[in-house]
Amino acid sequence: MDDLLQEFIAETRETLEALSGEIVAWEADPDDRARLDAIFRFVHTVKGSCGFLDLPRLARLSHAAEDVLAAVRAGERKTDRALVNAVLAVVDRIGELVDAIDSGASLDDTEEDLLIAALAEGSDEVRESVAVQGGRGQSRSVRLNVDLLDRMMSGMSDMVLARNELARRLRGAVIDPQIEAALERMSATVADLRDTVTRTRMQKIEALFSALPRMVRDTAAGLGKSVTLHVEGAEVELDREMIEVLRDPLVHIIRNSIDHGIEAPAARRAAGKRENGRLTVHARQSGNQIVVEIADDGRGIDTDRLVRKMIENGGDARALNALSERARLDLVFEPGLSSKDEVTEISGRGVGMDVVRAAIEQIGGRVELQNEFGRGLRIRIHVPLTLSIIPTIVVAAAGQRFAVPRQAIEEILSECSESVHIDRIGDSEVARVRDRRLPLIDLASALRIADAPRRPTSKLAILNAGEGCYALRVDDVLDNEELVIKPAAPAVMSAGLFAGKTLPDSGLPMLLLDCAGIAQDAGLKFRREEISDEEEFHAVEDERESALVFIDLDGVRRAVPLAAVDRVEPAEESAIRHSAGRLRLVTDGRMIPLAAQTPIDGGCSILRLTDGEDELGYAIREAAEIVRLCDEIAPAREAGPVLGVTLIEGEPVELLDVMWLFGAHGEDEVLSDRQAVCLLAEGSSAWLKTFVRPLLESAGYRVVSSLGTDERADAILTTGDDPAPASGGPPVIRLRHRRAGGEDGSIYRYDREGLLTALAELSRRCA
C-alpha cells in the first residue's frame, strides 16, 4: 500500500504542476471543451484513487469539484470568475493535502466546508491562492534520488576524461589494431552512456513555466490590472537542478513586471496603449546556455528616478549624475533600492533584483536588461546547462587555448583562402566569405589579450550566435574533444564572454567561449524577426537607413547609404587611370568607372558602390563609422553629387546622391531606338526633379515636365505629395515615402531597380 500511495502522490503532484495553467486558460476560453475535459479527468481520477487508498477528505473535495465540472460539461452551469476561483481553491487544497500526507503532517479541515460551499454557490469569498507566495511545498518528484543522479553524472564525467586521456596517449604511438578497435568500441559505448545519463537529469522547462499563468492571473487581479501572458519555448530542456534554482528569480521578475512595469488600465489608456498588458516569457538554447527572456510592454525603468533615489539614500550626486545610461540602468541591482515610494505585499521593500542577480551569478549565469522607457523592459537570464558533456573545437589565440561549442560552428576557413576577403570599415572589419558579408571579431582582441601579434595563417570560424552569424579570427584550430563543462567562478562568468570551464585530459584548465556573449560584447546587433498581430506590442518599426560616414578627399565628412556600398578597399595610384574621357579604376582584372570630389594625388581608399547590376568607384580618404540616417534630409538646391544634408550626432553631414553618381559617371546605356518619355506630374515635387530625373535620364529615358505638340508620354511619375493626375491618360507610377506598403501598386522612392523595371514594362506595352 505504501508503494501505491507514493505513486499516487507523485502522479498527483506532476499533474498539479500544469493544471493551474489549464484552468486559467479555460477561464479565458470557456468554450474550450478539451481543457474542461482534462480538468474533469484529473478530479475524477483523484476521486477514484482516494476511494481505493482510503483518503476521505481528498475524496470529498474531488467529488464536489467533479459534480460542478460535470454540470458545466452538461451545459447546466456557466463558467464565470467565481466558479474558476472556487475550482482553483479546491485544486490548491488538494495539493496541500497531498503534501501533508507525504510529510505526515496534519491539516485543519475547517476550510474544506467553505470550499465546497463556494463551489456550490459560485461565491467570490474564496481565499487567494498561496501558490505564488510559496505556500505549496517545493518537493519535486524525480522518481530517482538526486544524489544518485549527481554521482552518476560525476562518474560519467570521469569516464569521459579517462577515455580522452587514453586516446591522447595512444594517438602518437604504433598500436595493435585490436587495441585500436577496442578503444573505438569503448568510445562508442561511453558516448551512448553519456547521452543516457545526461537525459536522466534533463527536464523540459515547461515544469518551470506551468505555474506562471496562475501566478500572473492572481497577481494582476490583486493589483487591479489585466495582463495577458504568452509563454514560448516550453519544450527547451534544462537540468532539473537548474530549474529549481531559476524558480524563485523568475517569480521575483514576473511579479515585479506586473507591479512596477505594467500600468493600471487608466494609465495605459492615457499613454495610448491597450488596457490589457502583455507579458512574454521565452526560453531558448544558445550554445551551452539557456536564455530565458521576460518582456513586458509597461512603462520600463525611469533611470533618472533611480539616480534620484540613490542620491536620497546618500549616494554621491556628482558621480551618479555622470553615469552612462547603461550604468544608470544597472542601479536597479543595488541592494535596498526600490523605485516605488509605497510598500505593498509585492514590492517596495528594496529586496528583489539584487537577490535575483546574486542567485543567477552563483550558478555561473548573468542577467541583462534592455530598457525602453515608456515602452517596456526586456530581461534576459543566461544560465549554463550545468554539468554537461558537449563536443567542442579547441582553438588557440595569443598562445592560449579555448573551447568553442561544436554546434555553434558553421565552418572553419583559412584567412588566406581565395573565398575569403577582409574589408575594413572605420575601426571594424568585415569578412566576405563567398556571397556572405559577416562582421569579423578577433578573439585575442575581444579577450583583451595584450601584445597578441596576428599570425599570417589565421583561421576564421563562422559562428552562429543564435540571432545571427559572425566570423571569429583565431590563431589556429588545435583539436576536437568531448569535454565536461562546469560553471566557472562568478567573476569569470559575469564578464559575459565565457559559458563555463573544463579540465581536459591534458590537465590544463580551459574556458568555454560564449559565442553570443562575444558578439554582444563587440557591439554586434542582430535583428530578430518577430511575428506580430493585433495583440502584439505596438512597436514602431525603425525604417531609417544605415549609412557609412567617411572622410572625403577634400577633408569633408560625408555619408552614403550603406545599401549601396559593396565594400571599401585601398587603391594604389597606379590603379587609377583617365581613359575614354573619364576616370576609371583597374581592379580584379577589369575597369570600373570612378568618381571623385577633387583630383586624386597618390593612393586612396575606394568606396565600391553597386546598384545590383552596375558598379561604380568613389575615391575617399578613409571610412569612419556606420550610423543610422535621420528621417529629415534637407535637399540640395541643384542636382549633383550631394543629395542633401542631414544631422548625424548633432553635426550636419552631406549625403551622397547615389542616383546622380551612377547617372553622371556610370556606363552609358540606351534602352531602344526611341527614347521612352516619362512625364513628371503637374505640380510635381522638387524631389522628383532633383533626384529622380537624373536617374531616369542616365537610364535612357526622356524626362519632361510638359509634353510638346503631338508628343505622347509612356508613363506619368508622381509621389504621394503630388496632385493625382487626371484619369484616362497614360499609366501612372506613384512613388511612396515609406519602405513598407506597396499593396496599392506604388513603388518605394529609393527602389531604383523597381522603378526602372516598372518603366521598362510600360515602355514595352506602349511600343
N, C-alpha and C positions, 0 to 999 in steps of 0.2 A: 504493500500500500504506500509506503514511503516513496518508492520509485515513481509510482503513478502520480502522487501528489507533487513531487518535484517537477515531473514532466508537465503537469497542468500549470504550475506556477511559471515555468519558463515560457511555455507557449502563450499564456495569457499576457505576460509582460511584453513579449515580442509583438503581439497584436495591438496592445495598448499604445505602442510607440507611434503607429501610423493612424490609429483610429480617431484621435482628436482632430487631426487634419482632415480626415474624411468627413467628419461631422460638420466642421466649419465649411467645407466645400459644398456639402449637401444643403446647408442653410442658404448659401449664395445661389444655389440652383435646386430648388425643392423638387423639380420635375425629373431630376436625375435618378431614375429608378435603380440603376446599377449600384450607386453608392448607398441608397437606402437598403437595398438587399444585403450589401456587405455588412452594414451596421447591424441589421437584424440577425444575420447569421452568427455574428460574434456573440450577441447577448443570448441567442438560442443555444449556442454551444456551451457557453459558461453555465447556463441553467441546467443543461443536461449533465455536465460534468459534476456540478455541485451536488446533484441528487445522488450520483454514484459514490462520490467521495464524502458524503455527509457533511456538507457545508451549508447549513440552513440560511444563514444571513446573506451569503452571496446568492443563493438560490432565490431568496425573496426579492432582492434588488433586481436581479436579472430578469425574473419573471414579470415584475411590474414594468420594466423597460420594454420587454418583449410585447406585452399587451398593447402599450401605447404605439409602438412601431408597427404592430400588426394593424391597428386601427388606421394609421396613416397609409399603409400599403393598400388597405381596402377602400380608401377614399372617405372614411368616416371622420377623419380629423385633418385639419390643415396644419402645415408646417409654419410656425412663427418663431420669433425670437425667444419667447417664453418657453416653448417646447424644447428648443435647441439647448437653452440654458439648463433645463432640467435634465436632459439626456447627458449633457456634458458633466453635470454634477454627479450623476449616477456612475458614469464611467470613471470619474476621479475616485469615487468611493470604492468602486471595485478594485482599482489599483491599490488604494490604501489598505484594503482588507487582505489583498494578496501579499503585500509587503509584510503586514502584521503576521500572517500565517507563516511566512518564510522565516521571520525573525523570532517567532514565538511570543511576540508582544500582544497585549490586549488593547482593544479599541472600544470606546463607549458607543452604544448603539442608539443613542437618543436622536442623532441626526438622521438616521435612516427613515424614520417615520415621516420626517419633514420632506425628505427627498421623494419618497413615494407619493406623498400628498401633492407635491409640486408637479409631479408627472401627471397626476390625475386632473389637477385643476389648471395646469398651464400657468402656474404662478411665476411672477418675476422675483419672488422672495427666495432666491437661491443664492447661496454664498458664492463669491467669485472663486474661480479655480485657484488652487495653491500650486498648481504645476509650475507656473512661471516663477513662483517665489522659491522654488527649490524644495517644497514640502514633500514631493514624491521622492521615494527612495532612489538613490543613484545606482542601485545594484544593476548590473547588466549581465545577461546570460550569455556566456561564451560556450557553454557545454563542454569546456575543457579548461583545466586550471591554467590561468595566465602565466604563472611562474613556470609551468611546464613548457608553454609555448616559447617563453623567453629563453629557456635552456636549450630547447630545440634549435632556435634561431642562432644562438651563440655557438652551439656545436657545429651548425651548418656553416657558419662564417669561418670557423677554424678549419673546417674541412676544405673549403674553397681556397683559403690561403695556403694550406699544405699542398693541395693539388697544383697551385700556381708555382710554388717553390720547386716542387718535383719536376714540373715541366721545364722550368728555367734551368735547372741543373743538368737535365738530360739534353737540352737544346744544342749545346755546343760539343757534345760527345758522340762517339760512334756507339750506338746501342743495338742490342739484339732486336730484330723485327718483332719477336714475340713480346718483348717488354714494351715496345712501342705500341703494339696492338692492345696490350693490357691497359696501358695508360689512356689510350683513346676510349676504351670501354668504360674505364673508371670516370673519365671526364664527362662522358655522356650521362652516366648514372648520377654523378654529382649534380650536373645541370638540371636533370629531371627532379631530383630530390630537393634541390634548392627552390625550384618553382613551386613544388608542392608545399614545402614548409612556409614559404613566403605567403602563399594563398591562405594558409590557416590563420594568419594574423590580419589579413585584409578584410575590410568590410565596406560596403557601399556607404558613402557619406549621407545617403538617404536616412540612415539611422540618426544622424545629427539634425537633418532638416525636417524630419517628420513632425516634431513638436512645434515648429515655427508658426504654422497657420493659427493654431490655438493661442499661442503666446501673443502674436500680433493682434488678433481679434480682441482678446481680453485687455491688453494694454491700451489699445486705441479707444476701446469703449470706456475705460476708466478715465481717460483724458478728454472724452467728448470729441474724438476725432474719427475720421473714416479713412482707413488705409487698406489698399489692395496689395497683397503680397504675391510676387512672381518668383518662383524657385526654378533654377536651371542647373543642370549638371549633377542631379542627384545620383546618377549612375557611376560617378567617379569613385574609385576605391582608395581607401586610406587605411593605415594601420589602426587597429582598434584603440590602442593606447592614445594615439594622436587625436582620435575622435573625442575621447573623453577630455583631453586637455583643451580642445577647442570649444567645448560646450559652454563653459562659463564666459569666456571672452565674447563669443558670438551673442550670448544673451545680453551682455552689457552693451554691445554695439547696437543691437537692434532696438533695445528699449530706449537708448539714448537717441537713436534716429527718429523714433516716434515722438519722444518727449521734446528734445531740443530742436530737431530738424524740421519735421513736417508740421506745418502751421495748422491752426484751427480753421474750420471751414470758412468763417467770415474773413479771416486774414488772407486765405488763399483766393477767395473771390476778389478781394481788394487788390491783390497782386496780379490778377489776370490769369490765375490758374484754376483748374477744375477743383471742385470741393474735395474730391476723393484723392488722397495722396497715394503715391506709388512707391513701393519698396521692393527692390530686386536683390535677390541673393543668388550668386552664380559661382559655381565651382568648376575648375578645370585643372588638368595636369600640365605642368610646364617643366619638361625635363625630369629631374629627380625631386621636384617640388610640387606641392598642391597649392593653388592660388584660389582663395575664397574672396569674392568681391561682394560688398554690401553697398548698394547705391540707393539714394532717395532723391526725390525731386522737391525737397523742402527749401529752407532758407539758406542752407550752407552755414559756414562758420564766419562770423564777423571778427576778423583778425585784429582790427582796431580795438574792438571791445576786449579781446583777450589782453592786449597790451595795457589797456586802462586798468583792468582787474589786477594784473601783475604789479602795476605801479601802486595801486591801492593797497596791495599786500606787502609793500615795502621794497619793490624792485627798483633798480636804477633806471630812472626815466630816460636819461640821455642814451644809455645803451639799448634800452628796449625800443625806443623810437627809431633807432638807426638800423634795426633788424630788417633783413630782406623779407619778402612775402613768405617764402618757404620757411624761414626761421620763425616768423610770427605764427605760422600755422602749427609748427611743432610745439608751441606753447601749450597746446591742448593736452600734451602728455605730462605737463608739470604737476607734481603731487599737490593736492589741496586746492587746485584751481578749478573753479566751475564758472561757466558763463551765465548761470542762472542766479537771479537775486533771491528767489524764494526756494525753500526746501520742501520737496514733495516726497512721496513714498518711492518715487522712481529715481530722482536725481536732485542735484543742488547741494550735495554734501562735499563735493570736490573729490570723490572717490570713484574711479571708473577707468578712464583711458590710460592712466599711469599703470594701473593694475593689469589692464589688458596687454599693454606693451611688455611689461615685465614677464607675464606668463608666456607670451609668444617668444620672446627672446630667450627664455630659459630652455626652450626646446630647440633653439637654433633657428628660429624664424624671425620675421620682421613685419612691421606694419607700415603701410604707406597711405598717405592722404592725398586726394585730388579734390580741391575745393573750388566751387564757383559760387561766390556769394550771391544769394538771391535765387539761385537755380538748383542747388543741391550739393551733396557731398558723396564722394566715392571712396570707400576704404578697402584697401587690398591687404589681405593677410597671406603672407608666404610662409609655408611650413614645409619641412622636409618630409619625405616618406618614412622617415626614421630608419631603423636598422634595416638596410636593404642591400641586396647584391645586384649590381647592374653592370652591363657591358660598357666599357669605356675605351676611348682612344687616348693614349698618353702622348702629350706634346711637350716641346721644350721652348722656353722663352728666356733669354738672358741667362742661360746656364741653369735654370730651374725647371723642374718637371711639374706638370699639371695634368689632371684628368678631365676629359670632356665626355659627357654622356653620348654614347654612340648614336642613340636615336635622334639627337639634335643635329647630327652632321648629315648634310645632303651629299656633299662631295668634297674631295681634297685635291687641290691642283698646285703645281709649281708656279711661282710668281713669274718665272721667265717663260711660261708656256705661251705658244702662239695665240691661244684662245683667251689670254688674259691681257688686259690693257689697263694701266693705272693712270687716272687723271687726278689733278689737284684743283680744287675749287676753294679759294681762300686758304684757310688753315686745315681744311678737311680733304680727305682722299676718297675717291670713288673708284671701285673696281668694275670694269666692263668685262663680264665673263660671257663670251659669245653674244647672245642678244639680250643679256640682262645687265642692268646697272644697279650695283649694290653699294651701300655705304661700307667703307673699309675702316676697321679698327685694328690698331697694332696692339697685340696682347701685352708686350713689355711696357708700352706707354700707358695702357689702361690700368695696369697694376702698379704704376709709378715706380718701376724698377729703374734706378738711376744708371746712367752711363751704360746703356744697353745698345751696342752697335748692331745695325741691321745687317744680316748675312745676305750675300747675293743669291743664295739658294733658298730663300724663304719660301714657306708654303702658305697657301690660302685655304682655310677651312670655311666652306659655305655653311653657315649655321642657321637653323630655323629657331627663332626666339618665340614661337607661339603665335605672335601677331604679325610677324614679318621676318624677312631674311636679311643677313648681312655677311660680309666676309671678314674673317679673323686672321690676321697675319701672325704666324708663329715661325720660330727658327727652324723647327724640324718636327717630324712625326716619328715617335720612337717605337711604339708598341700598341697592341690592343690587349686588354685584360678585363676579366670579370673581377670587380672589386667590391669589397664590403664597405658601404658608405654609412658613416655615423655623423650626427650633428657636430659641428666644430664649436669652439668656445663662443659665447655670445658676442664678445668684442670682434671676433673674426666674421661671424655671420652678419653682424649689423652693418658691415661695410657694403653689403648688397652685391658683392662680386663672387661669392662662393656659396655652393649648395651643400657643402659638407666636407668631411675629411676622410682619409682612408690610410691604411697601413699595408702597402703591397708586400709581396714576398721578399723584396729587397731589404725590408726593414726600415726604409727611409719614409717618414710621413709625407703625404701628398694631399693637396687640396683639390676638390672637385669644383670646376668653374660653373657658375650660374650664368648661362648664356643670355637669358632675358635680363638679368641684373647688369651684366656688362653693357648691353645695348642701352639700357636706361641711364647708366652712369655716363655713357658717351653722349647722351642727349638725343638719341635716335627716337623718332616718333613714328610709330606705325599706325596707320589709320585703320581702325577696326570697324568693319561694316556691321551695322545693326539694323534689324528689321523693325519697322515701327508701324503703328496703326493709330487709330483714334485714341486708344488707351495708353499710347506711349508718351514719353516726355515731349513737351512742346519745345523741342530743341530747334534752334535756328542753324541751318547748315552754313558752314563757313565757305562761301563761294569765292573768296579772294584768291587771286592767282599768286603763285610763288614767283619770285624774280631773283635774278642774280645781279648783285651790286658789284661793279668793277670800277677800276681807275682807268680812264681813257688815256689815249696818247697825249692829249692836251692837259692832263692833270685833273680833269673834272670827274667827279663821281657821277656815274650814270648807272642805269639798270636796264635789264632786258628780261622779258617773260621767260621763265625757266623752261616752259614747254617748248620754246623754240631753240633751246641750247642742246646740241648733241653732246659736246664735250669741250673742254678747254685744254689747249696743248701749246707748248712752246714752239717757236719757229725761228730758224736762223735767217739772217739777212739774205743769204744765197737762195733761200726757198721762195723769195718774193720777187716776182717778175712783172714788168709792164709790157704786155704784148696784146696785139689785136685791139688796140685802143683802150684797154682797161687793165687794172691791176689784178694780178692772179697769184694764187698760192699753189706751189708744187708740193703735193703731199700724196702719200700712198700710191705713187706711180701715175698720178693724173693731176690735172689742173682744175681748180675751182675759183670762181670769181671772189675777189677780195675787196672789202670796203674799209676805209679809214678816215678818221676825222682830220688828221694832219699828215703831212708827209712822214713816211717811215724812215727812221735813221737808226740802223742797227737791228738787233734781234728784238723780238717782242713776243707776247702771247696772242693766241688766236682763239676767238670765240667761233666754234664751228656751229653755225646756225642751220636749221633744216625746217622745211615745211612739210615733211613727209615724203617728198619726191625729189626736190632740188636741194642743193647745198650752197651755202654762202659763208665766206670767212669774214670776220670783223676783227681788225687789229686793235689790241688793248695793251695797257702797261701790265696790269695784274688783276686777278679776280679777288674780291674781298669777302663777300658773305652772301648767304641766301636768306631772303626775308619774304614777308607777306606784303603784297601791294595794298595801299589804301584804296578804298572804294572810289574816292574822288580823284580825278585826274584833270588838271587844267590843261586844255588842248593848246598846241602851238598855233600861232597866227597863220603860218604858212606851212604848206606841205614840205617835208624834208626829213632828214634822218632822225629828228627828235619828234616823238609823238606828242609829248606834253611834259608836264612836271607834276610830281606827286610828293607827298610827305613821307619820309622814312625816318623813324626815330626822331621826329620833330624837325628834320632838316629837309629842304627842298632838293629833290633829286630828279634829273632829267631821265625820261623813259624813251628808249629807242623805239622807232616805228619800224617794226619788222616788215610790215607790208611794203612800206616805201623802200626799204633797203633792197628787198628782193625785186621790187619793180624797177629801181634805178640801176642796180648792179648785177641782177641776175641775168641768166642767159635769155636771149630773146626767144619768144615763142609766138607763132602765128597759128590761129585755130583753123582758118579756112580762107578761101579767096575773098569772100565777102566778110567785112568786119561786122559782127553782130552789134546791134545798137542797144544800149542799156539806158533807159530814161530815168533820171532821178525825179522822184515825185515832186509836184509843185509845192513850193514852200519847204523843201526838204531841209534837214538839219545840216549844220556846218560839219558835223562829224562825217556824214556821207561824202561830202565834197572834199574834205581834208584827208581822210584816212582810207576810205574805200575806193574812191575814184582812182588813185594811183595803182592800186592792186589790179583793178579791172583793166585799166589801160595797158599795164605791163603784161597782162594775160591775152591781149589781142582784141579787147572789146573797145567799141567807141562809146564813150560815156558823155551824155548831153543832158542839159537842164531843160531844153525845149527842142522840139522837132522842127526840121526845115520843111519846105514845101515838098509834097509827095514823099516824105520820109516816114517810115514806119519803125516802131520800136519792137524789139524782140521780147523785152521784159521791162517792167517798171519796178524800181527799187525804192523801198520805203522803210521807215523804222517805226517803233511804237509811238514815237513822239510826233510823227508826221501826220498830216490830214489824210484820210482814206481816199484813194483815187476813185474816180467815177467808175461805176460798173460797166461792163460790156467792152472794155478796152483790152489792151494786151495783158498777158499774165502778170500777176503781182508777186514779187518776192519781198516778204517782210522780215526785217532783222529785229530780233528781240534783245533786250538788255541783259536778261538773266540766263545763266547756263541751263538751269532747269526749265522744263517746259517743252514745247515743240509739238504738243498734241494738235495745235491749230495749223500745223504746216510751216510755222515760222522757223527761222534759222538763227542760231546764236551768232551775234555780230562779230565774234572773233573766230568763228569757224570758217577759215579760209577755204578749206577743201570742200566743205558743204556748200558754200556759196558758189564756187566755181562749177561744182558738179551740177547744181540746180540750173545755173545759167546755160551750161553746155547742153543740158537736156532740153531746155526751152528752145535753144537755137536749132537743135536737130528737128524739133517738131515744126518750127516755122520755116525750115529750109525747103 
